[in-house]
Amino acid sequence: MQKDTLIRTDFPEFRLLRRGKVRDVYEVGDKLLIVATDRISCFDVVLGCGIPQKGEVLTKISLFWFDYLKDLTEHHLITTDVTQYPASLGKYKDVLRNRSMLVKKAQALPIECIVRGYLSGSGWKEYKQSSSVCGISLPKGLKESDKLPKVLFTPSTKADVGHDINIDAAAAAKLVGPQVFDEIKKKSIALYTKAARYAVSKGIIIADTKFEFGRFDGKIILIDEVLTPDSSRFWPKEGYAPGKPQPSFDKQFMRDYLESLRWDKIPPAPEVEPTIIQQTSEKYLQALKFLVG
């Protein structure tokens, strides 16, 4: 393990439910413990390096958004205060402090809720070919990084490993049911709209993001992380100019570096230069500073 990074957790007394690309999720009685490590994945491959303070940044930003957006939907967060965790987790408090969440044990819905406010990434690639994004027709003549005429909801399948696959509204409604689909679509757009308005006042454009929802006590609630540099595309408002890719406060910086290596995007990932690791860490910390202070 690199100095000052946490790549993997191991709490043998607790059942490990999932070791995702970034998070380790444990069962703690009738609750879940979500630990944000410093792992980073690009092109669906977990890199061998960690990004210093990344897990702490993700947790602090999520904590902020859960509170800021609580009027729009219930969520799964119980606490991030390790002193309020079950006593059985006490011996791990130093590892868990500032990078973990104790949450309700919701049943996750099998789709990811992607919301797009700007034309970028895979959306831009599709638009160049068909003047559409995830099958939704758009006006001709838009440029890369343009603000979209309206916010788009473009769901996808969910994968802990490998690629998520974009699906249309009909396929998503079939997976979760028409009523739940309508509810999470409305909630996702409302969450994005409120968050984007706040973020731009702090100097950050949220180009797109993803939300996840789950069932708990008969309700649909917001789960996972929220509006972090891992799940969102953050651009600086200053200097924003459509017609080209934008600088970012997220892992796009690392993606661009890996693209420059002509890596075939098949594991194992190449080694990353220490300066790139440090600069990526700084971008995550910048996002935290802009949004939370």
C-alpha positions as CSV (number, residue, x, y, z in Angstrom):
1,M,0.0,0.0,0.0
2,Q,1.2,3.5,-0.7
3,K,1.9,5.7,2.2
4,D,-1.2,7.7,3.3
5,T,-3.6,5.7,1.2
6,L,-6.2,3.0,2.0
7,I,-6.6,0.6,-0.8
8,R,-8.4,-2.3,0.9
9,T,-10.2,-3.0,4.2
10,D,-10.5,-6.3,6.0
11,F,-12.9,-6.5,8.9
12,P,-13.2,-10.3,9.4
13,E,-15.9,-10.2,12.1
14,F,-18.3,-8.6,9.6
15,R,-19.8,-10.0,6.4
16,L,-18.3,-8.3,3.3
17,L,-21.2,-7.8,1.0
18,R,-19.4,-6.1,-1.9
19,R,-16.0,-4.9,-2.8
20,G,-16.7,-2.4,-5.5
21,K,-14.5,-0.3,-7.6
22,V,-14.0,2.2,-4.7
23,R,-16.1,1.1,-1.8
24,D,-16.1,-1.8,0.6
25,V,-19.6,-2.6,2.0
26,Y,-20.1,-4.6,5.2
27,E,-23.2,-5.9,6.9
28,V,-23.3,-4.6,10.5
29,G,-26.5,-6.1,12.1
30,D,-29.5,-4.5,10.4
31,K,-27.4,-1.8,8.9
32,L,-24.6,-1.4,6.3
33,L,-21.1,0.1,6.7
34,I,-19.8,1.7,3.5
35,V,-16.1,2.5,3.5
36,A,-14.7,4.8,0.8
37,T,-11.2,3.6,0.0
38,D,-8.6,5.6,-2.0
39,R,-9.0,3.3,-4.9
40,I,-9.6,4.8,-8.3
41,S,-11.1,3.2,-11.4
42,C,-10.8,4.4,-15.0
43,F,-12.4,2.6,-18.0
44,D,-13.9,0.1,-15.5
45,V,-10.4,-1.0,-14.4
46,V,-9.3,-0.4,-10.8
47,L,-5.8,1.1,-10.9
48,G,-3.0,-0.2,-8.7
49,C,-2.4,3.1,-7.1
50,G,-4.4,5.0,-4.5
51,I,-5.3,8.7,-4.5
52,P,-4.4,10.3,-1.2
53,Q,-7.4,11.6,0.8
54,K,-9.8,10.5,-2.0
55,G,-12.0,8.4,0.3
56,E,-12.3,11.3,2.8
57,V,-13.2,13.8,0.1
58,L,-15.9,11.5,-1.3
59,T,-17.4,11.0,2.1
60,K,-17.4,14.7,3.1
61,I,-18.9,15.7,-0.2
62,S,-21.6,13.1,0.1
63,L,-22.4,14.1,3.6
64,F,-22.8,17.7,2.5
65,W,-25.2,16.8,-0.3
66,F,-27.3,14.4,1.7
67,D,-28.0,17.2,4.1
68,Y,-28.5,19.9,1.4
69,L,-30.9,17.8,-0.6
70,K,-32.9,16.2,2.2
71,D,-36.0,18.2,1.4
72,L,-36.3,16.4,-2.0
73,T,-36.0,12.8,-0.9
74,E,-35.3,10.6,2.1
75,H,-31.8,9.0,2.1
76,H,-30.0,6.1,3.6
77,L,-27.4,8.0,5.7
78,I,-27.6,7.4,9.5
79,T,-24.2,8.9,10.6
80,T,-20.6,9.3,9.7
81,D,-19.6,9.9,13.3
82,V,-17.5,6.8,14.4
83,T,-18.3,7.4,18.0
84,Q,-22.0,6.7,17.2
85,Y,-21.1,3.4,15.4
86,P,-21.9,0.0,17.1
87,A,-19.3,-0.8,19.7
88,S,-18.3,-3.9,17.7
89,L,-16.7,-1.5,15.2
90,G,-14.7,0.3,17.9
91,K,-11.3,-1.2,17.1
92,Y,-11.5,0.0,13.5
93,K,-12.4,3.6,14.3
94,D,-9.1,5.0,13.2
95,V,-9.5,3.4,9.8
96,L,-13.1,4.4,9.5
97,R,-12.9,8.0,10.7
98,N,-13.8,10.5,7.9
99,R,-14.2,7.9,5.2
100,S,-17.1,5.8,6.2
101,M,-20.9,5.9,6.5
102,L,-23.3,3.9,8.6
103,V,-26.5,3.5,6.5
104,K,-29.9,1.9,6.3
105,K,-29.9,-1.5,4.6
106,A,-31.9,-0.6,1.6
107,Q,-32.6,-2.9,-1.4
108,A,-30.8,-1.3,-4.3
109,L,-32.7,-0.7,-7.5
110,P,-31.1,-2.4,-10.5
111,I,-30.5,0.8,-12.5
112,E,-28.3,3.8,-12.3
113,C,-30.0,7.2,-12.7
114,I,-27.8,9.3,-15.0
115,V,-28.7,13.0,-15.3
116,R,-27.1,15.1,-18.0
117,G,-27.1,18.9,-18.1
118,Y,-24.3,19.3,-20.7
119,L,-23.1,17.5,-23.8
120,S,-20.0,15.6,-22.9
121,G,-18.4,12.2,-22.7
122,S,-20.3,9.3,-24.2
123,G,-23.2,11.6,-24.9
124,W,-21.1,13.8,-27.1
125,K,-19.7,10.8,-29.0
126,E,-23.3,9.6,-29.7
127,Y,-24.5,13.1,-30.6
128,K,-21.8,13.4,-33.3
129,Q,-23.1,10.3,-35.0
130,S,-26.9,10.6,-34.6
131,S,-27.8,14.0,-33.1
132,S,-29.1,12.1,-30.1
133,V,-28.1,11.1,-26.6
134,C,-29.2,7.7,-25.4
135,G,-31.7,7.7,-28.2
136,I,-33.2,11.1,-27.2
137,S,-33.2,13.4,-30.2
138,L,-31.5,16.8,-29.8
139,P,-31.3,19.9,-32.0
140,K,-28.5,19.8,-34.6
141,G,-25.6,22.2,-34.3
142,L,-24.7,21.7,-30.7
143,K,-21.0,21.8,-29.7
144,E,-19.1,19.7,-27.3
145,S,-19.6,20.9,-23.7
146,D,-22.7,22.9,-24.7
147,K,-25.5,23.2,-22.1
148,L,-28.3,21.0,-23.2
149,P,-31.7,22.5,-24.1
150,K,-33.2,20.6,-21.2
151,V,-31.9,18.2,-18.5
152,L,-31.8,14.6,-19.7
153,F,-32.5,11.5,-17.7
154,T,-30.7,8.6,-19.2
155,P,-30.7,5.4,-17.1
156,S,-28.2,2.6,-17.3
157,T,-27.7,-0.9,-16.0
158,K,-25.5,-1.2,-12.9
159,A,-22.2,-3.2,-12.8
160,D,-19.7,-3.5,-10.0
161,V,-17.2,-4.7,-12.6
162,G,-17.3,-4.2,-16.3
163,H,-19.4,-1.7,-18.2
164,D,-22.7,-0.2,-17.4
165,I,-25.0,-0.2,-20.4
166,N,-27.3,2.7,-21.4
167,I,-31.0,1.6,-21.6
168,D,-34.1,3.5,-22.7
169,A,-37.0,4.5,-20.5
170,A,-39.1,1.5,-21.5
171,A,-36.3,-1.0,-20.5
172,A,-35.7,0.9,-17.2
173,A,-39.4,0.9,-16.4
174,K,-39.5,-2.8,-17.1
175,L,-36.7,-3.4,-14.6
176,V,-38.2,-1.3,-11.7
177,G,-41.8,-0.9,-12.6
178,P,-43.4,2.1,-14.3
179,Q,-44.5,3.9,-11.1
180,V,-41.0,3.6,-9.5
181,F,-39.4,4.7,-12.8
182,D,-41.5,7.9,-12.9
183,E,-40.6,8.6,-9.2
184,I,-36.9,8.2,-9.6
185,K,-36.8,10.1,-12.8
186,K,-38.6,13.1,-11.2
187,K,-36.4,12.9,-8.1
188,S,-33.2,12.6,-10.1
189,I,-33.9,15.6,-12.2
190,A,-35.0,17.6,-9.1
191,L,-31.8,16.6,-7.2
192,Y,-29.6,17.5,-10.1
193,T,-31.3,20.8,-10.7
194,K,-31.0,22.0,-7.1
195,A,-27.4,20.8,-6.8
196,A,-26.3,22.3,-10.1
197,R,-27.8,25.7,-9.1
198,Y,-25.9,25.6,-5.8
199,A,-22.6,24.4,-7.4
200,V,-22.5,27.0,-10.1
201,S,-22.9,29.7,-7.4
202,K,-19.7,28.2,-5.9
203,G,-17.8,28.1,-9.2
204,I,-18.5,24.6,-10.3
205,I,-20.5,23.4,-13.3
206,I,-22.0,19.9,-12.8
207,A,-22.1,18.6,-16.3
208,D,-23.6,15.3,-15.4
209,T,-24.0,12.9,-12.5
210,K,-25.5,9.6,-11.4
211,F,-27.8,8.8,-8.5
212,E,-28.8,5.4,-7.0
213,F,-32.0,4.6,-5.2
214,G,-33.2,1.7,-3.1
215,R,-36.3,0.4,-1.3
216,F,-36.5,0.8,2.5
217,D,-39.6,0.4,4.6
218,G,-41.8,0.6,1.6
219,K,-40.2,3.9,0.3
220,I,-37.8,4.7,-2.4
221,I,-34.8,6.5,-0.9
222,L,-31.5,7.9,-2.1
223,I,-28.5,5.6,-1.5
224,D,-24.8,5.2,-2.3
225,E,-22.7,8.4,-2.7
226,V,-24.1,11.7,-4.0
227,L,-22.6,14.2,-6.4
228,T,-18.9,13.4,-5.9
229,P,-16.0,13.8,-8.3
230,D,-16.4,10.0,-8.8
231,S,-20.0,10.0,-9.8
232,S,-20.2,13.4,-11.5
233,R,-18.4,15.5,-14.1
234,F,-17.3,18.7,-12.4
235,W,-16.0,21.7,-14.5
236,P,-14.7,25.0,-13.3
237,K,-17.2,27.8,-14.1
238,E,-14.4,30.2,-14.7
239,G,-13.1,29.8,-18.3
240,Y,-16.0,27.6,-19.4
241,A,-16.1,27.7,-23.2
242,P,-18.2,25.2,-25.2
243,G,-16.7,23.7,-28.4
244,K,-14.0,21.7,-26.6
245,P,-13.4,19.4,-23.6
246,Q,-13.4,21.3,-20.3
247,P,-10.8,21.0,-17.5
248,S,-12.3,19.1,-14.6
249,F,-12.2,18.5,-10.8
250,D,-12.9,14.8,-11.2
251,K,-11.1,11.7,-12.4
252,Q,-11.2,12.9,-16.1
253,F,-7.7,14.2,-15.4
254,M,-6.5,10.6,-14.7
255,R,-8.5,9.3,-17.7
256,D,-6.7,11.8,-20.0
257,Y,-3.3,10.8,-18.6
258,L,-4.1,7.1,-19.2
259,E,-5.3,7.8,-22.8
260,S,-1.9,9.4,-23.5
261,L,-0.2,6.1,-22.6
262,R,-2.0,4.3,-25.4
263,W,-3.1,1.6,-22.9
264,D,-5.5,-0.9,-24.3
265,K,-7.8,-0.5,-21.2
266,I,-7.4,-4.2,-20.4
267,P,-6.1,-5.1,-16.9
268,P,-3.6,-4.7,-15.5
269,A,-3.5,-1.0,-15.6
270,P,-0.2,0.8,-16.2
271,E,1.8,2.3,-13.3
272,V,0.9,5.9,-12.7
273,E,3.5,8.6,-12.2
274,P,3.6,10.0,-8.7
275,T,3.1,13.6,-10.0
276,I,-0.2,12.5,-11.7
277,I,-1.3,10.8,-8.5
278,Q,-0.7,14.0,-6.5
279,Q,-2.3,16.2,-9.1
280,T,-5.4,14.0,-9.1
281,S,-5.6,14.2,-5.3
282,E,-5.4,18.0,-5.5
283,K,-8.3,18.1,-8.0
284,Y,-10.5,16.1,-5.6
285,L,-9.5,18.4,-2.7
286,Q,-10.3,21.5,-4.9
287,A,-13.8,20.2,-5.5
288,L,-14.3,19.7,-1.8
289,K,-13.0,23.3,-1.1
290,F,-15.3,24.8,-3.7
291,L,-18.4,23.0,-2.7
292,V,-18.1,22.7,1.1
293,G,-15.4,25.2,2.1
